[in-house]
Amino acid sequence: MENKFSFAQTLIKKAGALAIQQMNQVFDVTVKTRQDDIVTSVDTTIQTFLIQQIKDKYPEDCFLAEEESCQSPLSEGRIWVIDPIDGTLNFVTQKSDFAIMLSYFENGVGQFGLIYDVMADKLYSGGGIFPVTCNGEKLSAFDGRPLNQSIVACNTGMLLKNSHNVAELLKNVLGIRNYGCAGLSMAKVLTNQLWAYFSNVYPWDYVAASIMGKSLGYELMSLDGRDVDFKSRQMVVFFPSQYKTELQSQLSSKE
């Protein structure tokens, strides 16, 4: 497993360099379902690069990835989860605040996760048997702060609609942020900059942080109080495990 983890760390850095190279060239942008749901030719290029490099090294492994038809279930076999560009809108409009994410599962158990903040050159990695680090420096566990003394990140649409009572829950926090990138938002939770992250996301958006978070006192939960299914898009919260009972009681099904 150590060889695979080391390989993943090297590979994601190479993918980041490729993203920067592609970003400075002309690339295609395609609208998928609505104006703010887009994919670029860079997403496709990065995903193809990652899959090919992994296949060359580990030909029996399979993939769950954002783009195209790579949809192997996490419950069976050796599965790599790939988000080639997390925060595509930021990538296109700002050329910053985006990440590449890579995770590895064996028979449904997350072995390690990686979140690479490309422009800041910060690699968050670890989980499972590996310590969680940022650029090799070990991260501290959750510091115990209560919600009302903290800042959170939350999907704007969920906040406006008060999905699952989120607006009511967060009315007494110190501040609410929206960074437009699930990976970087969850990395801020891992580094004690945010108390929690609320959003409506797909598995490739959250699995890397969920694997790392277990080692630091965090977990992922759907807003109906259940475990995430690791299959579909769900409203989720990434939060300190010690507040689970309290959070479940406040996140009602009210819409």
C-alpha positions as CSV (number, residue, x, y, z in Angstrom):
1,M,0.0,0.0,0.0
2,E,2.9,2.4,0.7
3,N,4.1,2.0,-2.9
4,K,0.6,2.8,-4.2
5,F,0.3,5.8,-1.9
6,S,3.7,7.2,-3.0
7,F,2.7,6.6,-6.6
8,A,-0.5,8.6,-6.1
9,Q,1.3,11.5,-4.6
10,T,3.7,11.8,-7.5
11,L,1.0,11.3,-10.0
12,I,-1.3,14.0,-8.7
13,K,1.5,16.5,-8.8
14,K,2.2,15.6,-12.5
15,A,-1.6,16.1,-13.2
16,G,-1.4,19.5,-11.5
17,A,1.5,20.6,-13.8
18,L,-0.5,19.4,-16.8
19,A,-3.5,21.4,-15.6
20,I,-1.4,24.6,-15.4
21,Q,0.0,23.9,-18.9
22,Q,-3.5,23.4,-20.3
23,M,-4.9,26.4,-18.5
24,N,-2.5,28.7,-20.3
25,Q,-3.7,27.4,-23.7
26,V,-7.0,27.6,-25.5
27,F,-9.4,25.0,-24.2
28,D,-13.0,24.1,-24.8
29,V,-15.9,24.7,-22.4
30,T,-19.1,22.8,-22.6
31,V,-22.3,23.3,-20.6
32,K,-23.6,20.0,-19.2
33,T,-27.0,20.5,-17.5
34,R,-27.2,24.3,-16.8
35,Q,-25.1,27.4,-17.1
36,D,-23.1,26.8,-13.9
37,D,-22.5,23.1,-14.6
38,I,-19.7,22.9,-17.1
39,V,-16.9,20.7,-18.2
40,T,-13.7,21.7,-20.1
41,S,-11.4,19.8,-22.3
42,V,-8.9,20.2,-19.5
43,D,-11.1,18.0,-17.2
44,T,-11.1,15.3,-19.9
45,T,-7.4,15.6,-20.5
46,I,-6.5,15.4,-16.8
47,Q,-8.8,12.4,-16.2
48,T,-7.5,10.6,-19.3
49,F,-3.9,11.2,-18.1
50,L,-4.6,9.9,-14.6
51,I,-6.5,6.8,-15.8
52,Q,-3.8,5.9,-18.3
53,Q,-1.0,6.3,-15.8
54,I,-2.8,4.2,-13.2
55,K,-3.7,1.5,-15.8
56,D,0.0,1.3,-16.9
57,K,1.1,0.7,-13.3
58,Y,-1.9,-1.3,-12.0
59,P,-3.8,-2.8,-15.0
60,E,-6.3,-4.7,-12.9
61,D,-7.6,-1.6,-11.0
62,C,-10.9,0.1,-11.9
63,F,-12.2,3.6,-11.7
64,L,-15.0,5.9,-10.5
65,A,-14.5,9.2,-12.1
66,E,-16.5,12.4,-12.8
67,E,-16.3,12.6,-16.6
68,E,-17.4,10.0,-19.2
69,S,-18.4,6.4,-18.2
70,C,-16.1,5.4,-15.4
71,Q,-18.6,4.2,-12.8
72,S,-17.2,1.1,-11.0
73,P,-18.9,0.6,-7.6
74,L,-16.7,1.2,-4.6
75,S,-17.9,-1.9,-2.9
76,E,-16.0,-4.3,-5.0
77,G,-12.3,-4.7,-5.9
78,R,-9.6,-2.0,-6.2
79,I,-11.1,1.3,-7.2
80,W,-9.5,4.7,-7.9
81,V,-11.8,7.7,-7.5
82,I,-10.9,10.7,-9.7
83,D,-12.1,14.3,-9.8
84,P,-9.9,15.8,-12.5
85,I,-10.8,19.5,-11.9
86,D,-12.9,20.2,-8.8
87,G,-14.1,23.8,-9.0
88,T,-14.3,24.0,-12.8
89,L,-16.0,27.4,-12.7
90,N,-13.1,28.8,-10.6
91,F,-10.6,27.2,-13.0
92,V,-12.3,28.9,-16.0
93,T,-13.1,32.3,-14.6
94,Q,-10.4,32.8,-11.9
95,K,-7.6,30.4,-12.8
96,S,-7.3,29.6,-9.1
97,D,-9.2,27.9,-6.2
98,F,-9.5,24.6,-7.9
99,A,-8.2,21.1,-7.0
100,I,-7.5,17.7,-8.3
101,M,-8.6,14.8,-6.2
102,L,-7.7,11.2,-6.1
103,S,-8.7,8.4,-3.7
104,Y,-8.2,4.7,-3.5
105,F,-10.6,2.0,-2.2
106,E,-10.2,-1.8,-1.7
107,N,-13.5,-3.7,-1.4
108,G,-15.4,-0.6,-0.1
109,V,-12.8,0.6,2.4
110,G,-11.0,3.8,1.7
111,Q,-7.2,3.4,1.9
112,F,-6.1,6.9,1.3
113,G,-7.2,10.2,-0.2
114,L,-5.5,13.2,-1.9
115,I,-6.6,16.8,-2.5
116,Y,-4.2,18.9,-4.5
117,D,-4.6,22.7,-4.4
118,V,-2.9,23.2,-7.7
119,M,-2.2,26.9,-7.7
120,A,-1.1,27.0,-4.0
121,D,0.9,23.8,-4.5
122,K,-0.6,22.3,-1.4
123,L,-1.1,18.5,-1.3
124,Y,-3.4,17.2,1.4
125,S,-2.9,13.4,1.7
126,G,-3.3,10.4,3.9
127,G,-5.9,8.5,5.7
128,G,-6.2,4.8,6.5
129,I,-2.8,3.6,7.7
130,F,-1.2,6.9,6.6
131,P,-1.0,10.1,8.7
132,V,-2.9,13.0,7.2
133,T,-0.5,15.7,6.1
134,C,-0.3,18.9,4.1
135,N,3.0,19.0,2.1
136,G,4.4,16.4,4.5
137,E,3.4,18.3,7.7
138,K,1.1,16.3,9.9
139,L,-2.3,17.9,10.5
140,S,-3.8,18.3,14.0
141,A,-7.0,16.7,15.0
142,F,-10.2,18.7,15.5
143,D,-9.7,21.4,18.2
144,G,-13.1,21.0,19.9
145,R,-14.6,24.4,19.1
146,P,-18.4,24.6,19.2
147,L,-20.3,25.6,16.1
148,N,-21.3,29.0,17.4
149,Q,-17.6,30.0,17.8
150,S,-16.7,28.9,14.2
151,I,-17.0,29.6,10.5
152,V,-18.6,27.1,8.1
153,A,-18.8,26.7,4.3
154,C,-22.2,26.1,2.8
155,N,-23.8,25.8,-0.6
156,T,-25.6,29.0,-1.4
157,G,-28.7,27.4,-2.9
158,M,-29.2,25.1,0.1
159,L,-28.8,28.1,2.4
160,L,-31.4,30.2,0.6
161,K,-33.9,27.3,0.5
162,N,-33.2,26.4,4.1
163,S,-32.7,22.8,3.0
164,H,-33.0,20.4,5.9
165,N,-33.1,23.4,8.2
166,V,-29.5,24.5,7.4
167,A,-30.2,28.2,7.5
168,E,-31.7,27.9,10.9
169,L,-28.9,25.8,12.2
170,L,-26.3,28.2,10.9
171,K,-27.9,31.5,12.1
172,N,-25.6,31.8,15.1
173,V,-22.2,30.9,13.5
174,L,-19.5,33.5,13.2
175,G,-19.6,33.5,9.4
176,I,-20.6,31.5,6.3
177,R,-18.4,31.0,3.2
178,N,-18.7,29.5,-0.2
179,Y,-15.5,28.8,-2.0
180,G,-16.9,27.0,-5.1
181,C,-14.7,24.0,-4.6
182,A,-15.7,21.0,-2.5
183,G,-12.1,19.7,-2.1
184,L,-10.6,23.0,-0.9
185,S,-13.6,23.6,1.4
186,M,-13.2,20.2,3.0
187,A,-9.4,20.8,3.2
188,K,-10.2,23.9,5.3
189,V,-12.2,21.7,7.6
190,L,-9.3,19.3,7.9
191,T,-7.0,22.2,8.9
192,N,-9.4,23.6,11.5
193,Q,-10.1,26.7,9.4
194,L,-13.8,25.7,9.0
195,W,-16.0,23.8,11.4
196,A,-18.0,22.1,8.7
197,Y,-18.9,22.0,5.0
198,F,-22.5,21.7,3.8
199,S,-23.2,21.0,0.1
200,N,-24.9,18.9,-2.6
201,V,-22.2,16.8,-4.1
202,Y,-21.1,13.6,-5.9
203,P,-18.9,10.9,-4.5
204,W,-15.8,12.1,-6.3
205,D,-16.3,15.5,-4.6
206,Y,-16.2,14.1,-1.1
207,V,-14.4,10.7,-0.8
208,A,-10.9,12.0,-0.5
209,A,-11.7,14.2,2.5
210,S,-13.9,11.6,4.0
211,I,-11.0,9.1,4.1
212,M,-8.6,11.7,5.6
213,G,-11.2,13.1,8.0
214,K,-11.6,9.8,9.9
215,S,-8.1,10.1,11.3
216,L,-8.7,13.7,12.5
217,G,-12.1,13.4,14.1
218,Y,-14.4,14.3,11.2
219,E,-17.0,12.4,9.3
220,L,-19.4,12.7,6.4
221,M,-23.2,12.4,6.8
222,S,-26.2,13.0,4.6
223,L,-28.4,15.9,5.7
224,D,-31.1,13.4,6.6
225,G,-28.8,12.0,9.3
226,R,-27.8,8.8,7.5
227,D,-24.5,7.5,6.1
228,V,-23.7,8.7,2.6
229,D,-24.2,6.1,-0.1
230,F,-21.0,6.8,-2.1
231,K,-23.1,6.3,-5.3
232,S,-25.2,9.4,-6.0
233,R,-25.3,13.1,-5.6
234,Q,-26.5,13.9,-2.0
235,M,-26.8,16.8,0.4
236,V,-24.1,16.1,2.9
237,V,-22.2,17.7,5.8
238,F,-18.5,17.1,6.6
239,F,-18.2,17.9,10.3
240,P,-16.6,17.0,13.7
241,S,-17.7,13.5,14.8
242,Q,-18.1,14.5,18.4
243,Y,-21.1,16.7,17.5
244,K,-23.0,14.0,15.5
245,T,-25.9,13.6,17.9
246,E,-26.4,17.3,18.2
247,L,-26.2,17.9,14.5
248,Q,-28.6,15.1,13.7
249,S,-31.2,16.5,16.1
250,Q,-31.0,20.0,14.5
251,L,-31.0,18.9,10.8
252,S,-34.7,18.2,10.4
253,S,-36.3,17.2,7.1
254,K,-37.9,20.7,6.9
255,E,-37.6,22.2,3.5
